[in-house]
Amino acid sequence: MATKQNKPTIKAADAKMIAGIGKNLATMATVTLNGQPYTLAQLLAVYQADSAAIDATDTAHATWLQRVADEQAAHALTAKVTRALRSFLLGYYGEQATAILGDFGLSAPKSNATTNVATKALASAKAKATRAARGTTGSVKKKAIVGNVTSVVVSATPGGATMTQPSAPTGTVPAANAPAPTPATPAPAATPVKPATPA
């Protein structure tokens, strides 16, 4: 696998090849390489073209970089002039000159004064309502606050279903120290009657 060389190294190698050809092959009419004959001029042209191609790409790359810089500068200048022109049109025709700005492909600025006031007022009212609903309890205690409801009763009414919380259970609770009832005394047993003796 051939090692990739940088451009200065390649150009230095081309210069060496050109010098070697001129010094050692100058007396030869042709040199056959890979089955193809090369004259001295053709052989020198191979290495000269290689170096020339490197110079051309370096020049083209530098030119491209300059063109990119020119393009970016043109975009920046255009944006700056467009902002200034838009401000001029707004000042000359007024902020309501939508049709005039539309001719330039520009849009009129939106008026946010009323919207901002209404939005801020709504946000403030919501914040106050939230604080009033939650009270001044801390965040941990807020999570611990739950309703003590175990069941609900839903009843149908002409206006719709209503839900009510049942009242606490009612009933008679026996007194803690009430005396136990006295058991009834059983009646004495009856005495059997002896039958009379016949005469």
Protein Blocks (a to p, Z undefined) as FASTA:
>chain_A
ZZdddfklmmmmmmmmmmmmmmmmmmpmbdceehiacdfklmmmmmmmmmmmmmmmmmmm
mmmmmmmmmmmmmmmmmmmmmmmmmmmmmmmnopklmmlmmmnopacdddfklmmmmmmm
mmmmmmmmmmmmnomadfklmmmpccddfbdcddddfkbccdddddddddddddfklccd
dddddddddddddddddZZ
